[in-house]
Amino acid sequence: MAGTAGPVVVPRSFRLLEELEEGQKGGGDGTVSWGLANDEDMSLTHWNGMIIGPAKTSYEGRIYSLKIECGNGYPEQPPLVRFVNKINMHGVHGSNGHVDLKSVTALSRWKNSYNIRMVLQELRQHMMTKENNKLSQPPEGQIYSN
């Protein structure tokens, strides 16, 4: 008896464990990285991310740290992302470093097949856009207070 099967739903923890493994193995092209903020976080909620500023932009030579929160709705809902280092970039709130969901396609058009690596890579691409690549940056080493 053949039936129509719906899409396979991977449990949140399995999905996040896959992302953790990819991050630990150095997935991606080396310009971004990610991992758990605390190895004891059994809920797999709080993550750290890193983006190396792209060459030939005002972000060049800088390493940007990010905090990523994968809530209970992840991967059906996008993660919350904020920069730790102060940055001038369209779509990032200057007061707290939070990334506006509407400003990054991977977040605004979120699909459950997207992942942390894709968000970090898209933010790095966003740094290279015409509207962002020449913006003056705060002095290196400044961080948001929250």
N, CA, C and O atoms as CSV, one atom per row, in Angstrom:
chain,resi,resn,atom,element,x,y,z
A,1,MET,N,N,0.855,-1.173,0.000
A,1,MET,CA,C,0.000,0.000,0.000
A,1,MET,C,C,0.894,1.227,0.000
A,1,MET,O,O,1.612,1.478,0.968
A,2,ALA,N,N,0.853,1.975,-1.060
A,2,ALA,CA,C,1.702,3.158,-1.213
A,2,ALA,C,C,0.941,4.383,-0.732
A,2,ALA,O,O,-0.218,4.597,-1.088
A,3,GLY,N,N,1.609,5.170,0.073
A,3,GLY,CA,C,1.013,6.406,0.569
A,3,GLY,C,C,1.933,7.570,0.253
A,3,GLY,O,O,3.089,7.377,-0.125
A,4,THR,N,N,1.425,8.752,0.407
A,4,THR,CA,C,2.271,9.925,0.188
A,4,THR,C,C,2.894,10.323,1.509
A,4,THR,O,O,2.202,10.660,2.469
A,5,ALA,N,N,4.179,10.279,1.537
A,5,ALA,CA,C,4.905,10.645,2.756
A,5,ALA,C,C,5.223,12.131,2.722
A,5,ALA,O,O,5.584,12.681,1.681
A,6,GLY,N,N,5.085,12.759,3.854
A,6,GLY,CA,C,5.429,14.175,3.949
A,6,GLY,C,C,6.934,14.331,4.090
A,6,GLY,O,O,7.661,13.338,4.121
A,7,PRO,N,N,7.404,15.564,4.174
A,7,PRO,CA,C,8.841,15.791,4.331
A,7,PRO,C,C,9.341,15.210,5.654
A,7,PRO,O,O,8.633,15.220,6.661
A,8,VAL,N,N,10.545,14.717,5.629
A,8,VAL,CA,C,11.140,14.147,6.829
A,8,VAL,C,C,11.545,15.288,7.753
A,8,VAL,O,O,12.230,16.220,7.333
A,9,VAL,N,N,11.124,15.214,8.999
A,9,VAL,CA,C,11.471,16.235,9.980
A,9,VAL,C,C,12.576,15.677,10.879
A,9,VAL,O,O,12.372,14.712,11.614
A,10,VAL,N,N,13.747,16.305,10.802
A,10,VAL,CA,C,14.875,15.883,11.624
A,10,VAL,C,C,14.753,16.584,12.972
A,10,VAL,O,O,14.585,17.803,13.009
A,11,PRO,N,N,14.831,15.850,14.081
A,11,PRO,CA,C,14.740,16.487,15.396
A,11,PRO,C,C,15.806,17.574,15.572
A,11,PRO,O,O,16.926,17.452,15.076
A,12,ARG,N,N,15.434,18.631,16.286
A,12,ARG,CA,C,16.306,19.782,16.516
A,12,ARG,C,C,17.688,19.353,16.991
A,12,ARG,O,O,18.696,19.821,16.460
A,13,SER,N,N,17.749,18.470,17.982
A,13,SER,CA,C,19.050,18.092,18.551
A,13,SER,C,C,19.917,17.360,17.534
A,13,SER,O,O,21.130,17.571,17.506
A,14,PHE,N,N,19.329,16.501,16.693
A,14,PHE,CA,C,20.110,15.804,15.670
A,14,PHE,C,C,20.698,16.818,14.695
A,14,PHE,O,O,21.870,16.747,14.324
A,15,ARG,N,N,19.861,17.752,14.297
A,15,ARG,CA,C,20.294,18.772,13.343
A,15,ARG,C,C,21.440,19.593,13.919
A,15,ARG,O,O,22.445,19.819,13.245
A,16,LEU,N,N,21.290,20.039,15.162
A,16,LEU,CA,C,22.334,20.862,15.776
A,16,LEU,C,C,23.604,20.066,16.032
A,16,LEU,O,O,24.699,20.622,15.953
A,17,LEU,N,N,23.487,18.791,16.334
A,17,LEU,CA,C,24.687,17.954,16.487
A,17,LEU,C,C,25.438,17.839,15.162
A,17,LEU,O,O,26.669,17.832,15.145
A,18,GLU,N,N,24.699,17.749,14.050
A,18,GLU,CA,C,25.340,17.736,12.727
A,18,GLU,C,C,26.086,19.049,12.489
A,18,GLU,O,O,27.208,19.046,11.984
A,19,GLU,N,N,25.462,20.166,12.851
A,19,GLU,CA,C,26.103,21.473,12.665
A,19,GLU,C,C,27.326,21.607,13.562
A,19,GLU,O,O,28.338,22.176,13.151
A,20,LEU,N,N,27.241,21.090,14.782
A,20,LEU,CA,C,28.376,21.125,15.693
A,20,LEU,C,C,29.542,20.327,15.110
A,20,LEU,O,O,30.686,20.780,15.134
A,21,GLU,N,N,29.246,19.155,14.593
A,21,GLU,CA,C,30.294,18.323,14.001
A,21,GLU,C,C,30.935,19.015,12.806
A,21,GLU,O,O,32.157,18.997,12.658
A,22,GLU,N,N,30.113,19.630,11.949
A,22,GLU,CA,C,30.657,20.352,10.791
A,22,GLU,C,C,31.560,21.496,11.246
A,22,GLU,O,O,32.632,21.712,10.680
A,23,GLY,N,N,31.121,22.226,12.272
A,23,GLY,CA,C,31.925,23.329,12.796
A,23,GLY,C,C,33.239,22.855,13.391
A,23,GLY,O,O,34.272,23.501,13.215
A,24,GLN,N,N,33.208,21.727,14.096
A,24,GLN,CA,C,34.423,21.190,14.716
A,24,GLN,C,C,35.406,20.678,13.675
A,24,GLN,O,O,36.617,20.693,13.896
A,25,LYS,N,N,34.883,20.224,12.542
A,25,LYS,CA,C,35.754,19.725,11.467
A,25,LYS,C,C,36.247,20.853,10.570
A,25,LYS,O,O,36.977,20.608,9.609
A,26,GLY,N,N,35.853,22.088,10.875
A,26,GLY,CA,C,36.290,23.217,10.057
A,26,GLY,C,C,35.555,23.306,8.739
A,26,GLY,O,O,36.158,23.608,7.709
A,27,GLY,N,N,34.262,23.049,8.760
A,27,GLY,CA,C,33.448,23.137,7.549
A,27,GLY,C,C,33.479,24.533,6.968
A,27,GLY,O,O,33.777,25.501,7.668
A,28,GLY,N,N,33.176,24.634,5.711
A,28,GLY,CA,C,33.208,25.927,5.043
A,28,GLY,C,C,34.573,26.177,4.422
A,28,GLY,O,O,35.376,25.260,4.250
A,29,ASP,N,N,34.815,27.431,4.091
A,29,ASP,CA,C,36.031,27.782,3.358
A,29,ASP,C,C,37.112,28.413,4.232
A,29,ASP,O,O,38.097,28.937,3.712
A,30,GLY,N,N,36.941,28.368,5.543
A,30,GLY,CA,C,37.951,28.931,6.443
A,30,GLY,C,C,37.754,30.403,6.767
A,30,GLY,O,O,38.492,30.956,7.581
A,31,THR,N,N,36.772,31.046,6.147
A,31,THR,CA,C,36.521,32.467,6.419
A,31,THR,C,C,35.490,32.658,7.522
A,31,THR,O,O,35.322,33.762,8.041
A,32,VAL,N,N,34.799,31.574,7.877
A,32,VAL,CA,C,33.843,31.604,8.980
A,32,VAL,C,C,34.047,30.343,9.819
A,32,VAL,O,O,34.519,29.322,9.319
A,33,SER,N,N,33.685,30.428,11.098
A,33,SER,CA,C,33.705,29.237,11.956
A,33,SER,C,C,32.623,29.379,13.008
A,33,SER,O,O,32.120,30.477,13.251
A,34,TRP,N,N,32.263,28.256,13.636
A,34,TRP,CA,C,31.200,28.256,14.636
A,34,TRP,C,C,31.360,27.056,15.552
A,34,TRP,O,O,31.968,26.047,15.192
A,35,GLY,N,N,30.796,27.193,16.749
A,35,GLY,CA,C,30.814,26.107,17.720
A,35,GLY,C,C,29.993,26.512,18.926
A,35,GLY,O,O,29.562,27.660,19.039
A,36,LEU,N,N,29.778,25.570,19.823
A,36,LEU,CA,C,29.011,25.856,21.032
A,36,LEU,C,C,29.752,26.860,21.909
A,36,LEU,O,O,30.977,26.812,22.022
A,37,ALA,N,N,29.005,27.766,22.526
A,37,ALA,CA,C,29.610,28.732,23.439
A,37,ALA,C,C,30.097,28.034,24.701
A,37,ALA,O,O,31.082,28.453,25.308
A,38,ASN,N,N,29.403,26.965,25.095
A,38,ASN,CA,C,29.753,26.219,26.296
A,38,ASN,C,C,29.572,24.734,25.994
A,38,ASN,O,O,28.472,24.294,25.661
A,39,ASP,N,N,30.641,23.972,26.110
A,39,ASP,CA,C,30.575,22.538,25.806
A,39,ASP,C,C,29.570,21.800,26.678
A,39,ASP,O,O,29.134,20.704,26.327
A,40,GLU,N,N,29.200,22.388,27.808
A,40,GLU,CA,C,28.238,21.754,28.718
A,40,GLU,C,C,26.787,22.060,28.341
A,40,GLU,O,O,25.869,21.562,28.992
A,41,ASP,N,N,26.566,22.869,27.302
A,41,ASP,CA,C,25.221,23.273,26.887
A,41,ASP,C,C,24.524,22.107,26.191
A,41,ASP,O,O,24.619,21.949,24.974
A,42,MET,N,N,23.828,21.301,26.974
A,42,MET,CA,C,23.146,20.121,26.435
A,42,MET,C,C,21.946,20.497,25.562
A,42,MET,O,O,21.463,19.677,24.782
A,43,SER,N,N,21.465,21.743,25.695
A,43,SER,CA,C,20.326,22.174,24.884
A,43,SER,C,C,20.771,22.624,23.488
A,43,SER,O,O,19.937,22.829,22.605
A,44,LEU,N,N,22.091,22.776,23.289
A,44,LEU,CA,C,22.657,23.206,21.996
A,44,LEU,C,C,22.058,24.529,21.540
A,44,LEU,O,O,21.788,24.716,20.353
A,45,THR,N,N,21.852,25.437,22.471
A,45,THR,CA,C,21.189,26.706,22.175
A,45,THR,C,C,22.164,27.840,21.873
A,45,THR,O,O,21.966,28.586,20.915
A,46,HIS,N,N,23.208,27.974,22.677
A,46,HIS,CA,C,24.096,29.139,22.582
A,46,HIS,C,C,25.384,28.793,21.842
A,46,HIS,O,O,26.123,27.888,22.229
A,47,TRP,N,N,25.630,29.541,20.764
A,47,TRP,CA,C,26.755,29.284,19.879
A,47,TRP,C,C,27.610,30.535,19.735
A,47,TRP,O,O,27.128,31.652,19.925
A,48,ASN,N,N,28.869,30.345,19.401
A,48,ASN,CA,C,29.771,31.429,19.009
A,48,ASN,C,C,30.044,31.272,17.525
A,48,ASN,O,O,30.147,30.160,17.008
A,49,GLY,N,N,30.158,32.391,16.859
A,49,GLY,CA,C,30.533,32.391,15.452
A,49,GLY,C,C,31.692,33.336,15.246
A,49,GLY,O,O,31.959,34.192,16.089
A,50,MET,N,N,32.384,33.187,14.129
A,50,MET,CA,C,33.504,34.053,13.794
A,50,MET,C,C,33.494,34.285,12.289
A,50,MET,O,O,33.258,33.368,11.501
A,51,ILE,N,N,33.754,35.531,11.911
A,51,ILE,CA,C,33.869,35.901,10.500
A,51,ILE,C,C,35.176,36.660,10.329
A,51,ILE,O,O,35.456,37.597,11.076
A,52,ILE,N,N,35.972,36.259,9.351
A,52,ILE,CA,C,37.181,37.012,8.997
A,52,ILE,C,C,36.767,38.061,7.978
A,52,ILE,O,O,36.168,37.739,6.952
A,53,GLY,N,N,37.091,39.326,8.268
A,53,GLY,CA,C,36.722,40.412,7.372
A,53,GLY,C,C,37.289,40.210,5.981
A,53,GLY,O,O,38.461,39.869,5.829
A,54,PRO,N,N,36.453,40.422,4.950
A,54,PRO,CA,C,36.905,40.210,3.574
A,54,PRO,C,C,37.966,41.212,3.133
A,54,PRO,O,O,37.965,42.368,3.557
A,55,ALA,N,N,38.870,40.747,2.277
A,55,ALA,CA,C,39.916,41.608,1.717
A,55,ALA,C,C,39.286,42.723,0.881
A,55,ALA,O,O,38.189,42.569,0.343
A,56,LYS,N,N,39.986,43.828,0.784
A,56,LYS,CA,C,39.586,44.986,-0.027
A,56,LYS,C,C,38.268,45.589,0.423
A,56,LYS,O,O,37.521,46.144,-0.383
A,57,THR,N,N,37.981,45.476,1.731
A,57,THR,CA,C,36.826,46.141,2.326
A,57,THR,C,C,37.309,46.828,3.602
A,57,THR,O,O,38.447,46.627,4.026
A,58,SER,N,N,36.457,47.626,4.202
A,58,SER,CA,C,36.829,48.278,5.462
A,58,SER,C,C,36.872,47.283,6.624
A,58,SER,O,O,37.273,47.643,7.730
A,59,TYR,N,N,36.465,46.045,6.384
A,59,TYR,CA,C,36.475,44.995,7.411
A,59,TYR,C,C,37.762,44.153,7.351
A,59,TYR,O,O,37.997,43.308,8.215
A,60,GLU,N,N,38.586,44.390,6.327
A,60,GLU,CA,C,39.794,43.584,6.111
A,60,GLU,C,C,40.715,43.609,7.326
A,60,GLU,O,O,40.898,44.647,7.961
A,61,GLY,N,N,41.285,42.458,7.634
A,61,GLY,CA,C,42.236,42.356,8.733
A,61,GLY,C,C,41.589,42.254,10.104
A,61,GLY,O,O,42.291,42.255,11.115
A,62,ARG,N,N,40.291,42.169,10.159
A,62,ARG,CA,C,39.588,42.067,11.439
A,62,ARG,C,C,38.904,40.723,11.571
A,62,ARG,O,O,38.486,40.115,10.586
A,63,ILE,N,N,38.801,40.278,12.802
A,63,ILE,CA,C,38.072,39.049,13.103
A,63,ILE,C,C,36.860,39.447,13.934
A,63,ILE,O,O,36.993,40.049,14.999
A,64,TYR,N,N,35.686,39.105,13.436
A,64,TYR,CA,C,34.444,39.472,14.101
A,64,TYR,C,C,33.863,38.269,14.835
A,64,TYR,O,O,33.691,37.196,14.256
A,65,SER,N,N,33.565,38.463,16.113
A,65,SER,CA,C,32.928,37.434,16.926
A,65,SER,C,C,31.425,37.692,16.961
A,65,SER,O,O,30.976,38.837,16.998
A,66,LEU,N,N,30.666,36.616,16.948
A,66,LEU,CA,C,29.216,36.712,16.987
A,66,LEU,C,C,28.655,35.744,18.009
A,66,LEU,O,O,29.264,34.717,18.312
A,67,LYS,N,N,27.489,36.082,18.536
A,67,LYS,CA,C,26.716,35.201,19.405
A,67,LYS,C,C,25.498,34.767,18.598
A,67,LYS,O,O,24.834,35.584,17.959
A,68,ILE,N,N,25.218,33.472,18.637
A,68,ILE,CA,C,24.116,32.909,17.874
A,68,ILE,C,C,23.251,32.102,18.840
A,68,ILE,O,O,23.754,31.286,19.611
A,69,GLU,N,N,21.950,32.344,18.783
A,69,GLU,CA,C,21.034,31.612,19.650
A,69,GLU,C,C,20.060,30.815,18.795
A,69,GLU,O,O,19.255,31.379,18.055
A,70,CYS,N,N,20.145,29.509,18.908
A,70,CYS,CA,C,19.232,28.613,18.203
A,70,CYS,C,C,18.146,28.219,19.195
A,70,CYS,O,O,18.326,27.307,20.002
A,71,GLY,N,N,17.031,28.909,19.126
A,71,GLY,CA,C,15.943,28.686,20.083
A,71,GLY,C,C,15.255,27.349,19.890
A,71,GLY,O,O,15.652,26.548,19.043
A,72,ASN,N,N,14.220,27.114,20.683
A,72,ASN,CA,C,13.490,25.841,20.619
A,72,ASN,C,C,12.846,25.600,19.261
A,72,ASN,O,O,12.591,24.453,18.895
A,73,GLY,N,N,12.577,26.674,18.501
A,73,GLY,CA,C,11.945,26.534,17.192
A,73,GLY,C,C,12.907,26.224,16.062
A,73,GLY,O,O,12.477,25.970,14.937
A,74,TYR,N,N,14.209,26.242,16.344
A,74,TYR,CA,C,15.212,25.958,15.320
A,74,TYR,C,C,15.173,24.483,14.964
A,74,TYR,O,O,15.055,23.670,15.881
A,75,PRO,N,N,15.262,24.076,13.719
A,75,PRO,CA,C,15.580,24.829,12.509
A,75,PRO,C,C,14.372,25.356,11.743
A,75,PRO,O,O,14.528,25.883,10.642
A,76,GLU,N,N,13.172,25.223,12.304
A,76,GLU,CA,C,11.995,25.773,11.619
A,76,GLU,C,C,12.011,27.297,11.657
A,76,GLU,O,O,11.457,27.943,10.768
A,77,GLN,N,N,12.638,27.876,12.673
A,77,GLN,CA,C,12.758,29.323,12.814
A,77,GLN,C,C,14.241,29.687,12.789
A,77,GLN,O,O,15.079,28.908,13.244
A,78,PRO,N,N,14.571,30.871,12.258
A,78,PRO,CA,C,15.983,31.252,12.167
A,78,PRO,C,C,16.591,31.523,13.541
A,78,PRO,O,O,15.876,31.823,14.498
A,79,PRO,N,N,17.908,31.416,13.629
A,79,PRO,CA,C,18.581,31.755,14.886
A,79,PRO,C,C,18.616,33.266,15.073
A,79,PRO,O,O,18.472,34.024,14.114
A,80,LEU,N,N,18.807,33.694,16.313
A,80,LEU,CA,C,19.053,35.101,16.599
A,80,LEU,C,C,20.565,35.294,16.548
A,80,LEU,O,O,21.321,34.495,17.100
A,81,VAL,N,N,20.997,36.360,15.881
A,81,VAL,CA,C,22.423,36.580,15.662
A,81,VAL,C,C,22.783,37.994,16.074
A,81,VAL,O,O,22.066,38.944,15.762
A,82,ARG,N,N,23.909,38.130,16.784
A,82,ARG,CA,C,24.408,39.471,17.098
A,82,ARG,C,C,25.930,39.474,17.085
A,82,ARG,O,O,26.587,38.498,17.448
A,83,PHE,N,N,26.458,40.611,16.651
A,83,PHE,CA,C,27.903,40.816,16.665
A,83,PHE,C,C,28.336,41.158,18.084
A,83,PHE,O,O,27.639,41.886,18.791
A,84,VAL,N,N,29.477,40.638,18.498
A,84,VAL,CA,C,30.086,40.994,19.776
A,84,VAL,C,C,30.955,42.234,19.563
A,84,VAL,O,O,30.899,43.184,20.344
A,85,ASN,N,N,31.763,42.213,18.491
A,85,ASN,CA,C,32.610,43.359,18.144
A,85,ASN,C,C,31.753,44.433,17.502
A,85,ASN,O,O,30.848,44.137,16.721
A,86,LYS,N,N,32.045,45.680,17.835
A,86,LYS,CA,C,31.303,46.776,17.202
A,86,LYS,C,C,31.624,46.788,15.711
A,86,LYS,O,O,32.763,46.586,15.289
A,87,ILE,N,N,30.572,47.033,14.934
A,87,ILE,CA,C,30.689,47.011,13.478
A,87,ILE,C,C,29.700,48.004,12.894
A,87,ILE,O,O,28.587,48.152,13.400
A,88,ASN,N,N,30.106,48.685,11.826
A,88,ASN,CA,C,29.189,49.518,11.064
A,88,ASN,C,C,28.820,48.733,9.819
A,88,ASN,O,O,29.653,48.509,8.941
A,89,MET,N,N,27.558,48.317,9.754
A,89,MET,CA,C,27.083,47.552,8.611
A,89,MET,C,C,25.568,47.687,8.550
A,89,MET,O,O,24.883,47.571,9.566
A,90,HIS,N,N,25.054,47.931,7.354
A,90,HIS,CA,C,23.605,48.015,7.186
A,90,HIS,C,C,22.973,46.706,7.640
A,90,HIS,O,O,23.439,45.623,7.285
A,91,GLY,N,N,21.911,46.817,8.426
A,91,GLY,CA,C,21.221,45.646,8.929
A,91,GLY,C,C,21.706,45.177,10.284
A,91,GLY,O,O,21.189,44.197,10.822
A,92,VAL,N,N,22.708,45.872,10.852
A,92,VAL,CA,C,23.187,45.538,12.199
A,92,VAL,C,C,22.902,46.748,13.075
A,92,VAL,O,O,23.337,47.859,12.769
A,93,HIS,N,N,22.173,46.535,14.160
A,93,HIS,CA,C,21.812,47.636,15.051
A,93,HIS,C,C,23.070,48.167,15.749
A,93,HIS,O,O,23.792,47.423,16.414
A,94,GLY,N,N,23.312,49.463,15.582
A,94,GLY,CA,C,24.514,50.081,16.126
A,94,GLY,C,C,24.588,50.091,17.639
A,94,GLY,O,O,25.678,50.200,18.201
A,95,SER,N,N,23.444,49.979,18.316
A,95,SER,CA,C,23.452,50.058,19.773
A,95,SER,C,C,23.770,48.736,20.455
A,95,SER,O,O,24.296,48.719,21.568
A,96,ASN,N,N,23.448,47.608,19.779
A,96,ASN,CA,C,23.624,46.321,20.457
A,96,ASN,C,C,24.208,45.208,19.583
A,96,ASN,O,O,24.473,44.116,20.085
A,97,GLY,N,N,24.411,45.458,18.299
A,97,GLY,CA,C,25.015,44.470,17.412
A,97,GLY,C,C,24.069,43.422,16.869
A,97,GLY,O,O,24.494,42.521,16.147
A,98,HIS,N,N,22.771,43.525,17.210
A,98,HIS,CA,C,21.815,42.535,16.717
A,98,HIS,C,C,21.641,42.665,15.205
A,98,HIS,O,O,21.532,43.770,14.673
A,99,VAL,N,N,21.618,41.529,14.530
A,99,VAL,CA,C,21.413,41.495,13.088
A,99,VAL,C,C,19.913,41.497,12.832
A,99,VAL,O,O,19.177,40.662,13.358
A,100,ASP,N,N,19.472,42.453,12.011
A,100,ASP,CA,C,18.061,42.558,11.658
A,100,ASP,C,C,17.701,41.395,10.732
A,100,ASP,O,O,18.311,41.226,9.676
A,101,LEU,N,N,16.710,40.597,11.131
A,101,LEU,CA,C,16.313,39.439,10.331
A,101,LEU,C,C,15.979,39.820,8.892
A,101,LEU,O,O,16.222,39.041,7.970
A,102,LYS,N,N,15.422,41.014,8.698
A,102,LYS,CA,C,14.995,41.426,7.360
A,102,LYS,C,C,16.167,41.771,6.454
A,102,LYS,O,O,16.009,41.787,5.233
A,103,SER,N,N,17.336,42.046,7.019
A,103,SER,CA,C,18.452,42.541,6.210
A,103,SER,C,C,19.308,41.441,5.601
A,103,SER,O,O,20.100,41.704,4.696
A,104,VAL,N,N,19.159,40.222,6.081
A,104,VAL,CA,C,19.976,39.109,5.591
A,104,VAL,C,C,19.043,38.058,5.007
A,104,VAL,O,O,18.196,37.506,5.709
A,105,THR,N,N,19.207,37.790,3.722
A,105,THR,CA,C,18.296,36.893,3.024
A,105,THR,C,C,18.184,35.536,3.699
A,105,THR,O,O,17.086,34.990,3.809
A,106,ALA,N,N,19.300,34.986,4.149
A,106,ALA,CA,C,19.262,33.668,4.789
A,106,ALA,C,C,18.385,33.678,6.038
A,106,ALA,O,O,17.863,32.635,6.433
A,107,LEU,N,N,18.218,34.837,6.662
A,107,LEU,CA,C,17.362,34.944,7.842
A,107,LEU,C,C,15.940,35.351,7.470
A,107,LEU,O,O,14.979,34.809,8.016
A,108,SER,N,N,15.795,36.301,6.546
A,108,SER,CA,C,14.460,36.798,6.200
A,108,SER,C,C,13.658,35.786,5.402
A,108,SER,O,O,12.430,35.770,5.482
A,109,ARG,N,N,14.329,34.947,4.641
A,109,ARG,CA,C,13.647,33.907,3.857
A,109,ARG,C,C,14.059,32.529,4.360
A,109,ARG,O,O,14.313,31.615,3.576
A,110,TRP,N,N,14.118,32.401,5.650
A,110,TRP,CA,C,14.623,31.205,6.315
A,110,TRP,C,C,13.898,29.948,5.854
A,110,TRP,O,O,12.674,29.924,5.730
A,111,LYS,N,N,14.683,28.909,5.605
A,111,LYS,CA,C,14.156,27.568,5.322
A,111,LYS,C,C,14.816,26.624,6.314
A,111,LYS,O,O,15.942,26.869,6.747
A,112,ASN,N,N,14.134,25.556,6.675
A,112,ASN,CA,C,14.710,24.659,7.673
A,112,ASN,C,C,15.936,23.904,7.162
A,112,ASN,O,O,16.603,23.210,7.929
A,113,SER,N,N,16.235,24.037,5.871
A,113,SER,CA,C,17.453,23.420,5.335
A,113,SER,C,C,18.668,24.334,5.509
A,113,SER,O,O,19.800,23.896,5.300
A,114,TYR,N,N,18.451,25.588,5.886
A,114,TYR,CA,C,19.561,26.523,6.117
A,114,TYR,C,C,20.248,26.176,7.438
A,114,TYR,O,O,19.697,25.457,8.272
A,115,ASN,N,N,21.463,26.703,7.610
A,115,ASN,CA,C,22.208,26.401,8.830
A,115,ASN,C,C,23.077,27.582,9.258
A,115,ASN,O,O,23.114,28.615,8.590
A,116,ILE,N,N,23.762,27.417,10.362
A,116,ILE,CA,C,24.598,28.480,10.927
A,116,ILE,C,C,25.677,28.910,9.939
A,116,ILE,O,O,25.919,30.104,9.761
A,117,ARG,N,N,26.325,27.940,9.298
A,117,ARG,CA,C,27.378,28.273,8.328
A,117,ARG,C,C,26.849,29.198,7.240
A,117,ARG,O,O,27.511,30.170,6.875
A,118,MET,N,N,25.660,28.901,6.719
A,118,MET,CA,C,25.090,29.725,5.656
A,118,MET,C,C,24.842,31.154,6.137
A,118,MET,O,O,25.082,32.108,5.397
A,119,VAL,N,N,24.368,31.304,7.363
A,119,VAL,CA,C,24.117,32.644,7.916
A,119,VAL,C,C,25.430,33.418,8.021
A,119,VAL,O,O,25.500,34.577,7.613
A,120,LEU,N,N,26.473,32.784,8.566
A,120,LEU,CA,C,27.769,33.454,8.705
A,120,LEU,C,C,28.353,33.814,7.343
A,120,LEU,O,O,28.885,34.910,7.164
A,121,GLN,N,N,28.255,32.897,6.381
A,121,GLN,CA,C,28.779,33.179,5.051
A,121,GLN,C,C,28.014,34.310,4.382
A,121,GLN,O,O,28.604,35.129,3.678
A,122,GLU,N,N,26.707,34.357,4.597
A,122,GLU,CA,C,25.933,35.443,3.996
A,122,GLU,C,C,26.263,36.789,4.648
A,122,GLU,O,O,26.325,37.811,3.964
A,123,LEU,N,N,26.474,36.789,5.960
A,123,LEU,CA,C,26.885,38.036,6.616
A,123,LEU,C,C,28.223,38.519,6.053
A,123,LEU,O,O,28.414,39.717,5.846
A,124,ARG,N,N,29.145,37.592,5.805
A,124,ARG,CA,C,30.439,37.961,5.222
A,124,ARG,C,C,30.238,38.521,3.814
A,124,ARG,O,O,30.889,39.500,3.447
A,125,GLN,N,N,29.355,37.924,3.023
A,125,GLN,CA,C,29.033,38.453,1.698
A,125,GLN,C,C,28.430,39.854,1.807
A,125,GLN,O,O,28.714,40.732,0.991
A,126,HIS,N,N,27.599,40.046,2.819
A,126,HIS,CA,C,26.958,41.344,3.062
A,126,HIS,C,C,28.020,42.422,3.302
A,126,HIS,O,O,27.830,43.577,2.923
A,127,MET,N,N,29.136,42.043,3.930
A,127,MET,CA,C,30.230,42.994,4.157
A,127,MET,C,C,30.825,43.487,2.841
A,127,MET,O,O,31.385,44.582,2.787
A,128,MET,N,N,30.710,42.697,1.791
A,128,MET,CA,C,31.329,43.029,0.509
A,128,MET,C,C,30.411,43.807,-0.422
A,128,MET,O,O,30.828,44.191,-1.514
A,129,THR,N,N,29.172,44.047,-0.013
A,129,THR,CA,C,28.254,44.779,-0.886
A,129,THR,C,C,28.665,46.244,-0.983
A,129,THR,O,O,29.362,46.775,-0.118
A,130,LYS,N,N,28.222,46.868,-2.043
A,130,LYS,CA,C,28.559,48.264,-2.302
A,130,LYS,C,C,28.150,49.174,-1.146
A,130,LYS,O,O,28.856,50.130,-0.826
A,131,GLU,N,N,27.003,48.875,-0.515
A,131,GLU,CA,C,26.513,49.736,0.569
A,131,GLU,C,C,27.331,49.583,1.854
A,131,GLU,O,O,27.275,50.454,2.722
A,132,ASN,N,N,28.083,48.501,1.986
A,132,ASN,CA,C,28.810,48.241,3.232
A,132,ASN,C,C,30.325,48.286,3.120
A,132,ASN,O,O,30.988,48.651,4.091
A,133,ASN,N,N,30.900,47.930,1.973
A,133,ASN,CA,C,32.333,47.651,1.921
A,133,ASN,C,C,33.256,48.835,2.198
A,133,ASN,O,O,34.445,48.637,2.448
A,134,LYS,N,N,32.739,50.047,2.157
A,134,LYS,CA,C,33.588,51.222,2.420
A,134,LYS,C,C,33.196,51.977,3.693
A,134,LYS,O,O,33.766,53.028,3.985
A,135,LEU,N,N,32.231,51.452,4.452
A,135,LEU,CA,C,31.807,52.134,5.677
A,135,LEU,C,C,32.960,52.200,6.675
A,135,LEU,O,O,33.664,51.215,6.892
A,136,SER,N,N,33.142,53.374,7.278
A,136,SER,CA,C,34.200,53.466,8.290
A,136,SER,C,C,33.801,52.611,9.486
A,136,SER,O,O,32.623,52.501,9.824
A,137,GLN,N,N,34.804,52.009,10.119
A,137,GLN,CA,C,34.563,51.071,11.202
A,137,GLN,C,C,35.013,51.656,12.537
A,137,GLN,O,O,35.932,52.474,12.580
A,138,PRO,N,N,34.367,51.239,13.627
A,138,PRO,CA,C,34.793,51.677,14.950
A,138,PRO,C,C,36.225,51.181,15.207
A,138,PRO,O,O,36.678,50.235,14.564
A,139,PRO,N,N,36.928,51.814,16.139
A,139,PRO,CA,C,38.271,51.331,16.474
A,139,PRO,C,C,38.233,49.851,16.838
A,139,PRO,O,O,37.305,49.379,17.494
A,140,GLU,N,N,39.260,49.135,16.400
A,140,GLU,CA,C,39.331,47.701,16.658
A,140,GLU,C,C,39.341,47.428,18.161
A,140,GLU,O,O,39.928,48.184,18.936
A,141,GLY,N,N,38.690,46.349,18.558
A,141,GLY,CA,C,38.666,45.949,19.958
A,141,GLY,C,C,37.457,46.410,20.735
A,141,GLY,O,O,37.252,45.971,21.866
A,142,GLN,N,N,36.643,47.290,20.156
A,142,GLN,CA,C,35.443,47.738,20.862
A,142,GLN,C,C,34.368,46.652,20.761
A,142,GLN,O,O,34.184,46.026,19.717
A,143,ILE,N,N,33.667,46.451,21.879
A,143,ILE,CA,C,32.586,45.456,21.887
A,143,ILE,C,C,31.304,46.096,22.394
A,143,ILE,O,O,31.322,47.126,23.069
A,144,TYR,N,N,30.181,45.454,22.048
A,144,TYR,CA,C,28.885,45.919,22.543
A,144,TYR,C,C,28.778,45.536,24.012
A,144,TYR,O,O,29.351,44.536,24.446
A,145,SER,N,N,28.041,46.338,24.770
A,145,SER,CA,C,27.996,46.151,26.225
A,145,SER,C,C,27.010,45.087,26.692
A,145,SER,O,O,26.982,44.753,27.876
A,146,ASN,N,N,26.192,44.541,25.770
A,146,ASN,CA,C,25.187,43.560,26.227
A,146,ASN,C,C,25.636,42.134,26.072
A,146,ASN,O,O,24.895,41.213,26.415
